Amino acid sequence: MKVHIRVFVEIENLGKAMNALTEAGITGFYILEYKGMSPQDWRGFSIKEDPKSAIEMIRHHSNDAILICSVVDENLVDKIVESVSEALEGQKYTILEVPIRRIIISEGNKE
């Protein structure tokens, strides 16, 4: 089975995380930049329900972060988790393993 592995890291740990993932055997990846907040960051906030206020709050109180994603064979997951955990010891990170039931790839219209 294939697994979609997602590693959330603070932007300053991107290099460490990428090196760990490469050493663990990933062969490809994609990266998304995002603004992240932990529950302790927003505890006590009361967010107004209009979109402008919510976006302003996120811009002022969130951290720049990176989401590194890769699709790997299930047998690589433990090695990936161990490698990332070792490389980012003492740092803030989150790893998600999402099982993939099916992958559909379209080559588009080939003439």
C-alpha positions as CSV (number, residue, x, y, z in Angstrom):
1,M,0.0,0.0,0.0
2,K,1.1,3.6,-0.6
3,V,1.1,6.3,2.1
4,H,0.8,10.0,1.7
5,I,3.3,11.2,4.3
6,R,3.0,14.9,5.4
7,V,5.6,16.6,7.5
8,F,4.8,20.0,9.0
9,V,7.9,22.0,10.1
10,E,8.8,25.5,10.9
11,I,10.4,27.2,8.0
12,E,13.9,27.3,9.6
13,N,13.9,23.4,9.8
14,L,13.1,22.8,6.2
15,G,16.7,21.8,5.3
16,K,17.0,19.4,8.2
17,A,13.6,17.8,7.3
18,M,14.4,17.5,3.6
19,N,17.8,15.9,4.3
20,A,16.1,13.4,6.8
21,L,13.4,12.5,4.3
22,T,16.0,12.0,1.5
23,E,18.2,9.8,3.7
24,A,15.1,7.7,4.6
25,G,14.4,7.0,0.9
26,I,11.8,9.4,-0.5
27,T,12.1,9.8,-4.2
28,G,10.0,12.9,-4.8
29,F,8.0,15.5,-2.9
30,Y,6.1,18.7,-3.1
31,I,6.1,21.6,-0.6
32,L,3.5,24.0,0.5
33,E,4.1,27.2,2.4
34,Y,1.5,28.1,4.9
35,K,0.7,30.1,8.0
36,G,0.4,27.9,11.0
37,M,-0.9,28.2,14.6
38,S,-0.8,25.7,17.4
39,P,-3.8,25.5,19.8
40,Q,-1.7,27.2,22.5
41,D,-1.1,30.1,20.1
42,W,-4.8,30.9,19.7
43,R,-6.0,29.9,23.2
44,G,-7.9,32.9,24.6
45,F,-8.5,34.5,21.2
46,S,-12.0,35.3,20.2
47,I,-12.1,35.5,16.4
48,K,-14.7,37.7,14.9
49,E,-16.7,35.8,12.3
50,D,-16.1,38.2,9.4
51,P,-13.4,36.9,7.0
52,K,-11.3,40.1,7.1
53,S,-10.9,40.0,10.9
54,A,-10.0,36.3,10.8
55,I,-7.4,36.8,8.0
56,E,-5.9,39.8,9.9
57,M,-5.6,37.7,13.1
58,I,-3.9,34.9,11.1
59,R,-1.5,37.3,9.5
60,H,-0.5,38.9,12.8
61,H,-0.3,35.9,15.1
62,S,0.6,32.9,12.9
63,N,4.1,31.5,12.0
64,D,5.5,30.8,8.6
65,A,5.7,27.1,8.1
66,I,6.2,24.4,5.5
67,L,4.3,21.2,4.6
68,I,6.5,18.6,2.9
69,C,4.5,15.9,1.2
70,S,5.5,12.6,-0.5
71,V,3.8,9.4,-1.6
72,V,5.8,6.4,-0.4
73,D,5.6,2.7,0.0
74,E,4.2,1.7,3.4
75,N,7.4,-0.2,4.3
76,L,9.3,3.1,4.3
77,V,7.1,5.0,6.8
78,D,8.8,3.8,10.0
79,K,12.2,4.7,8.6
80,I,11.0,8.1,7.6
81,V,9.4,8.8,11.0
82,E,12.6,7.7,12.7
83,S,14.8,9.8,10.4
84,V,12.7,12.9,10.8
85,S,12.4,12.4,14.6
86,E,16.1,12.1,14.9
87,A,17.0,15.1,12.7
88,L,14.4,17.4,14.4
89,E,14.9,16.3,17.9
90,G,13.9,19.1,20.2
91,Q,12.1,21.0,17.4
92,K,8.5,21.4,16.7
93,Y,7.1,19.2,13.9
94,T,4.1,17.1,13.0
95,I,4.0,13.9,10.8
96,L,0.8,12.6,9.3
97,E,0.5,9.2,7.6
98,V,-2.5,9.0,5.2
99,P,-3.2,5.7,3.6
100,I,-3.9,5.9,-0.2
101,R,-6.6,3.6,-1.5
102,R,-6.0,4.5,-5.2
103,I,-3.9,6.7,-7.4
104,I,-5.3,7.8,-10.7
105,I,-2.9,9.6,-13.2
106,S,-4.2,11.2,-16.4
107,E,-1.8,11.9,-19.2
108,G,-4.3,14.2,-20.8
109,N,-5.1,14.1,-24.5
110,K,-2.2,12.7,-26.4
111,E,-2.3,13.1,-30.1
